[in-house]
Amino acid sequence: MINTLLSRITPKETVFAHCDLPCGVYDPAQAKIEAQSVKACMEKYAASSDVDFKSRAVAIKEERSELVKHHLWVLWTDYFKPNHFEAYPQLHSLFNEATKLAGAGGSKEQMMLLLLKS
């Protein structure tokens, strides 16, 4: 009885996939679009003297920064595999730097510098 049960629940064939969905699903374009939004918010912030506008620019920039981190982490955790790291040894440090720039280490620091200048 146990052998019959095991034979029914044991996979007949083991398969391997390099990602969650078929190839071509992961695209860094969305992270790039959000990063460009962060840059635009910082530029508009620096060019304005309106306090209300500046606070809205900061809020939008923070939202977009979180989206940049999200899209980068999806690539990091779901797309890249050991062969990518072998082919591109600098990949780890590039992603580490990019996610830090999107978070407290980068865009918030830049915004603080802009606040101090204004």
C-alpha positions as CSV (number, residue, x, y, z in Angstrom):
1,M,0.0,0.0,0.0
2,I,2.8,2.5,0.9
3,N,4.7,1.6,-2.2
4,T,1.6,2.2,-4.3
5,L,1.1,5.6,-2.7
6,L,4.7,6.6,-3.1
7,S,4.7,5.6,-6.7
8,R,1.7,7.8,-7.4
9,I,3.1,10.9,-5.7
10,T,6.7,10.5,-6.7
11,P,7.5,12.5,-9.9
12,K,8.0,10.4,-13.0
13,E,10.5,12.8,-14.4
14,T,12.7,15.6,-13.0
15,V,12.7,18.8,-14.9
16,F,14.9,21.9,-14.6
17,A,14.2,25.5,-15.5
18,H,16.4,28.5,-15.1
19,C,13.6,30.9,-14.2
20,D,10.0,31.0,-13.0
21,L,8.5,31.7,-16.4
22,P,9.6,31.3,-20.0
23,C,12.7,33.2,-21.3
24,G,12.2,36.8,-22.2
25,V,9.9,37.7,-19.3
26,Y,12.6,39.5,-17.2
27,D,13.4,42.9,-18.5
28,P,15.5,45.7,-16.9
29,A,13.5,48.3,-18.8
30,Q,11.0,49.0,-15.9
31,A,13.9,49.6,-13.4
32,K,15.4,52.0,-15.9
33,I,12.2,53.9,-16.4
34,E,11.7,54.2,-12.6
35,A,15.3,55.3,-12.2
36,Q,14.8,58.0,-14.8
37,S,11.7,59.2,-12.8
38,V,13.8,59.5,-9.7
39,K,16.3,61.6,-11.6
40,A,13.6,63.8,-13.0
41,C,12.0,64.3,-9.6
42,M,15.4,65.3,-8.1
43,E,16.0,67.8,-11.0
44,K,12.5,69.3,-10.6
45,Y,13.0,69.6,-6.9
46,A,16.3,71.4,-7.4
47,A,14.7,73.8,-9.9
48,S,11.7,74.8,-7.8
49,S,11.3,77.2,-4.9
50,D,7.8,76.0,-4.1
51,V,7.8,74.2,-0.7
52,D,4.7,72.2,-1.5
53,F,6.0,71.2,-4.9
54,K,9.3,70.1,-3.3
55,S,7.6,68.0,-0.7
56,R,5.5,66.2,-3.4
57,A,8.7,65.7,-5.5
58,V,10.3,64.0,-2.5
59,A,7.3,61.7,-2.0
60,I,7.2,60.7,-5.6
61,K,11.0,60.2,-5.7
62,E,10.8,57.9,-2.7
63,E,8.0,55.8,-4.3
64,R,9.9,55.5,-7.5
65,S,13.1,54.6,-5.6
66,E,11.3,51.7,-4.0
67,L,10.1,50.6,-7.4
68,V,13.7,50.7,-8.7
69,K,14.8,48.5,-5.9
70,H,11.9,46.1,-6.4
71,H,12.6,45.6,-10.1
72,L,16.3,45.2,-9.5
73,W,15.6,42.6,-6.8
74,V,13.3,40.6,-9.1
75,L,16.1,40.4,-11.6
76,W,18.6,39.5,-8.9
77,T,16.5,36.8,-7.2
78,D,14.6,35.3,-10.1
79,Y,16.6,35.8,-13.3
80,F,20.4,35.7,-12.6
81,K,21.9,32.2,-12.1
82,P,25.4,31.0,-11.3
83,N,26.4,31.1,-15.0
84,H,25.6,34.8,-15.2
85,F,28.0,35.5,-12.2
86,E,30.7,33.4,-13.9
87,A,30.4,35.3,-17.1
88,Y,30.1,38.7,-15.5
89,P,32.1,38.7,-12.2
90,Q,31.3,42.3,-11.5
91,L,27.5,41.6,-11.5
92,H,27.2,41.2,-7.8
93,S,29.0,44.6,-7.0
94,L,27.0,46.4,-9.8
95,F,23.6,45.2,-8.4
96,N,24.7,45.9,-4.8
97,E,25.7,49.5,-5.8
98,A,22.5,50.0,-7.8
99,T,20.2,48.9,-5.1
100,K,22.0,51.0,-2.5
101,L,21.8,54.0,-4.8
102,A,18.1,53.5,-5.2
103,G,17.7,53.3,-1.4
104,A,19.0,55.3,1.5
105,G,22.6,55.3,0.4
106,G,21.9,57.1,-2.9
107,S,18.7,59.0,-3.7
108,K,17.9,60.0,-0.1
109,E,21.5,61.2,0.3
110,Q,21.3,63.2,-2.9
111,M,18.0,64.7,-1.8
112,M,19.5,65.7,1.5
113,L,22.3,67.5,-0.3
114,L,19.7,69.3,-2.4
115,L,17.8,70.3,0.7
116,L,20.9,71.7,2.3
117,K,21.7,73.7,-0.9
118,S,18.2,75.3,-1.0
